[in-house]
Amino acid sequence: MKYYNLRIKREIEALTEDLFYGLFEVEVEKEYHYDEVKANFVQITKKLKIENGEEIWDAFFSQLDEVRLKLDKDAEAIEANDPAAKSLEEVYMAYPGFQAISIYRIAHVLYQLNVPILPRMMTEYAHSVTGTDIHPGAEIGDYFFIDHATGTVIGETVVIKNNVKIYQGVTLGAFHISKGLLGTKRHPTVEDNVVIYANATILGGNTTIGANSTIGANVWITESIPANSNVIHKYENIIKTKNVAS
């Protein structure tokens, strides 16, 4: 029987929060803050038996300014599209979708650097606190907005282009689950300017949602949708008057 140090999950949760909050600090605070974060990062890589922790940190840290720029675009998209958002400050402070996207973008850098385990643990922490499950391997463009966030699932090989808005409960998943599909494109592609409403399910690596399309709530899609399409789930509400005893 093998044993694992699962308590390191707490350290990774703390590291993830430090990286998230640190992105929005002023430069003087950030420089001091990241000296401590670097030490924790290197220590965690040692515990996870990941080699060259300091080199990984340097490559990772060099990309954090770009991550912040992307997150500013995401926040602008949320503030511009959600009438409930009264200010950018509210987006940064109060939106779980923004927090989930932020942690995803941090973890995605590590994923691209081929760091094992750690980026997945970061996004699973975000999943636990926001209800949003974004695999760090997904490729997500600029001005991304998840409204309400809860129950959203975005798989490893999903590709999302720019100016995409999705609602709670949306699944961008695989049509089949098999270990033999490892390394293949298993999840959908979503082109520019697409809106996907609540609880829509879109599956399959060959499935593409064409640009400028709107996907209605509760639809189930397993084949590509042309650009400039509207897709709705047809249903019927049956309303009957109750027999109220006199």
C-alpha positions in Angstrom: 0.0 0.0 0.0 1.4 3.4 -1.0 0.9 6.4 1.3 0.5 10.0 0.2 1.0 13.3 2.0 -2.5 14.7 1.4 -1.9 17.5 3.9 0.1 19.3 1.2 -3.3 20.2 -0.3 -3.6 22.8 2.4 -0.2 24.3 1.4 -1.2 24.4 -2.2 -4.5 26.1 -1.3 -2.6 28.8 0.6 -0.1 29.1 -2.3 -3.0 29.5 -4.8 -4.6 32.2 -2.7 -1.3 34.1 -2.4 -0.7 34.0 -6.1 -4.3 35.1 -6.8 -4.3 38.0 -4.4 -0.7 39.0 -5.3 -1.7 39.7 -8.9 -3.6 42.7 -7.8 -1.2 44.3 -5.3 0.8 47.4 -6.0 4.4 46.9 -7.1 6.1 47.6 -3.7 3.9 45.1 -1.9 4.1 42.6 -4.7 7.9 42.5 -4.7 8.0 41.7 -1.0 5.0 39.3 -1.2 6.5 37.2 -4.0 9.8 36.6 -2.2 7.8 34.6 0.4 5.6 33.0 -2.2 8.7 31.9 -4.2 10.1 30.1 -1.2 6.8 28.4 -0.6 6.5 27.4 -4.2 10.0 25.9 -4.3 9.3 24.0 -1.1 6.0 22.6 -2.5 7.7 21.4 -5.7 10.3 19.5 -3.6 7.5 17.8 -1.6 5.8 16.9 -4.9 9.1 15.5 -6.2 9.1 18.0 -9.0 12.6 18.9 -10.1 14.1 22.3 -10.8 11.6 24.2 -8.7 13.5 27.5 -8.9 13.8 27.4 -12.7 10.1 26.6 -13.0 9.3 29.6 -10.7 11.4 31.9 -12.8 9.7 30.9 -16.0 6.3 31.1 -14.3 6.9 34.4 -12.6 8.0 36.0 -15.9 4.5 35.4 -17.3 2.4 36.8 -14.4 2.2 40.3 -15.8 0.7 38.9 -18.9 -1.8 36.9 -16.8 -2.8 40.1 -15.0 -3.4 41.8 -18.4 -5.7 39.0 -19.5 -7.6 39.1 -16.2 -8.2 42.8 -16.6 -9.8 42.1 -20.0 -11.9 39.4 -18.4 -13.0 41.8 -15.7 -13.9 44.4 -18.3 -16.0 41.9 -20.2 -17.9 41.0 -17.1 -18.5 44.7 -16.1 -19.6 45.5 -19.7 -22.0 42.6 -20.1 -23.6 42.1 -16.7 -26.1 44.8 -15.7 -25.7 43.6 -12.1 -22.1 44.6 -12.0 -22.0 48.2 -10.7 -18.2 48.6 -11.1 -14.9 46.9 -12.0 -14.1 46.8 -8.2 -17.2 44.7 -7.6 -16.1 42.2 -10.3 -12.7 41.8 -8.8 -14.0 41.5 -5.2 -17.3 39.6 -5.5 -17.5 37.5 -8.7 -16.8 33.8 -8.2 -16.5 33.3 -12.0 -13.7 35.9 -12.1 -11.9 34.1 -9.2 -12.2 30.8 -11.0 -10.9 32.3 -14.3 -8.1 33.9 -12.4 -6.9 30.7 -10.8 -7.3 28.9 -14.1 -5.1 31.4 -15.9 -2.4 31.1 -13.2 -2.5 27.3 -13.3 -2.6 27.3 -17.1 0.9 28.8 -17.2 2.2 26.0 -15.1 0.4 23.4 -17.2 2.1 24.8 -20.3 5.4 24.5 -18.5 4.7 20.8 -18.1 4.5 21.0 -14.3 2.7 17.8 -13.1 0.0 17.7 -10.4 0.3 21.3 -9.1 -1.8 23.1 -11.7 -4.6 20.6 -11.4 -4.6 20.9 -7.7 -4.9 24.7 -8.0 -7.9 24.5 -10.3 -9.5 21.9 -8.1 -9.2 24.3 -5.2 -10.9 26.9 -7.3 -13.6 24.3 -8.1 -14.2 23.7 -4.4 -14.6 27.4 -3.5 -16.4 28.7 -6.6 -18.3 25.6 -8.0 -16.5 26.2 -11.3 -14.4 23.3 -12.8 -11.9 24.5 -15.4 -9.1 22.1 -16.3 -5.8 24.0 -16.5 -5.2 22.5 -19.9 -8.1 24.3 -21.5 -7.2 27.1 -23.9 -9.3 30.2 -23.3 -9.0 33.5 -25.2 -9.5 37.1 -24.1 -12.6 38.8 -22.6 -14.0 35.6 -21.1 -17.1 35.8 -18.8 -18.7 33.1 -16.7 -22.0 34.4 -15.3 -23.0 33.0 -11.8 -20.3 30.3 -12.3 -21.8 27.5 -10.2 -21.8 24.1 -11.9 -19.7 25.1 -15.0 -17.4 22.4 -16.3 -14.7 23.0 -18.9 -12.6 20.0 -20.0 -8.9 19.7 -20.6 -8.9 20.0 -24.4 -11.6 22.7 -24.7 -10.6 25.6 -26.9 -12.5 28.9 -26.3 -11.8 31.9 -28.5 -12.4 35.6 -27.7 -15.4 37.4 -26.3 -17.2 34.2 -25.1 -19.9 34.4 -22.4 -21.3 31.3 -20.6 -23.8 30.8 -17.8 -24.0 28.5 -14.8 -24.3 24.8 -15.3 -22.7 24.7 -18.8 -20.7 21.6 -19.6 -18.0 21.6 -22.3 -17.1 17.9 -22.0 -16.0 14.7 -23.7 -18.5 12.5 -25.6 -16.7 9.4 -24.5 -14.5 8.7 -21.5 -11.8 6.2 -22.1 -8.1 6.1 -21.1 -7.2 5.3 -24.7 -8.2 8.9 -25.6 -5.4 10.4 -23.6 -3.6 13.0 -25.6 -6.4 13.5 -28.1 -8.8 16.4 -28.6 -11.8 15.2 -26.6 -13.6 18.4 -25.9 -15.4 21.1 -28.0 -14.1 24.3 -29.6 -16.1 27.5 -29.1 -15.4 30.3 -31.6 -15.5 34.1 -31.1 -18.5 36.0 -29.7 -20.5 33.0 -28.6 -23.1 33.0 -25.8 -24.0 29.7 -24.1 -26.9 29.8 -21.7 -27.5 27.9 -18.5 -27.2 24.1 -18.3 -26.3 23.6 -22.0 -24.2 20.5 -22.6 -21.7 20.5 -25.5 -19.7 17.4 -26.0 -17.0 16.0 -28.3 -13.6 16.9 -29.7 -14.9 17.3 -33.2 -17.7 19.6 -32.1 -17.3 23.3 -32.9 -19.7 26.1 -32.0 -19.4 28.6 -34.9 -18.6 32.3 -34.3 -21.4 34.7 -33.3 -23.8 31.9 -32.3 -26.2 31.7 -29.3 -26.8 28.4 -27.6 -30.0 28.4 -25.6 -30.5 26.9 -22.1 -30.7 23.1 -21.6 -29.7 22.1 -25.1 -27.6 19.0 -25.7 -25.1 19.3 -28.6 -22.8 16.6 -30.0 -22.2 18.0 -33.5 -20.8 21.2 -34.9 -23.0 24.3 -35.2 -22.5 26.8 -38.1 -21.5 30.4 -37.4 -24.3 32.9 -36.8 -26.7 30.2 -35.4 -29.3 30.3 -32.7 -29.9 26.9 -31.1 -32.8 26.4 -28.7 -34.3 23.5 -26.8 -38.0 23.2 -27.7 -40.2 22.4 -24.8 -43.8 22.9 -23.7 -45.1 24.2 -20.4 -48.5 22.7 -19.5 -50.5 24.8 -17.1 -53.6 23.4 -15.5 -55.8 25.2 -13.0 -56.1 23.5 -9.7 -59.4 22.3 -8.4 -59.8 24.3 -5.2 -62.4 23.0 -2.8 -64.9 25.5 -1.8 
